[in-house]
């Protein structure tokens, strides 16, 4: 099963129409279907994974690295806040978190 099939399967199990996933995340109609012809960007993969509440690893491989319930209370709080944002703001939040992580790594050196 490839990533597109996995996305479709999760949507089917959760009774989420593909067009709703596309609309809710600001993708054009038929975007998911078009992925069969080419790859998916990491940004959009992340948006879809967040929308479906699965990891990007699961969408790519079908295997979960770490269950969501294994997160610390602080990590869960961050996840809840980010999940409540619209897709365009989620990407901005991720970009900012990556910036902070990069700064932290530089400070440790």
Rosetta blueprint (number, residue, H / E / L):
1 X L
2 X L
3 X H
4 X H
5 X H
6 X H
7 X H
8 X H
9 X H
10 X H
11 X H
12 X H
13 X H
14 X L
15 X L
16 X L
17 X L
18 X H
19 X H
20 X H
21 X H
22 X H
23 X H
24 X H
25 X L
26 X L
27 X L
28 X L
29 X L
30 X L
31 X H
32 X H
33 X H
34 X H
35 X L
36 X L
37 X L
38 X L
39 X L
40 X L
41 X L
42 X H
43 X H
44 X H
45 X H
46 X H
47 X H
48 X H
49 X H
50 X H
51 X H
52 X H
53 X L
54 X L
55 X L
56 X H
57 X H
58 X H
59 X H
60 X H
61 X H
62 X L
63 X L
64 X L
65 X L
66 X L
67 X L
68 X H
69 X H
70 X H
71 X L
72 X L
73 X H
74 X H
75 X H
76 X H
77 X H
78 X H
79 X H
80 X H
81 X H
82 X H
83 X H
84 X L
85 X L
86 X L
87 X H
88 X H
89 X H
90 X H
91 X H
92 X H
93 X H
94 X H
95 X H
96 X H
97 X H
98 X H
99 X H
100 X H
101 X H
102 X H
103 X H
104 X H
105 X H
106 X H
107 X H
108 X H
109 X L
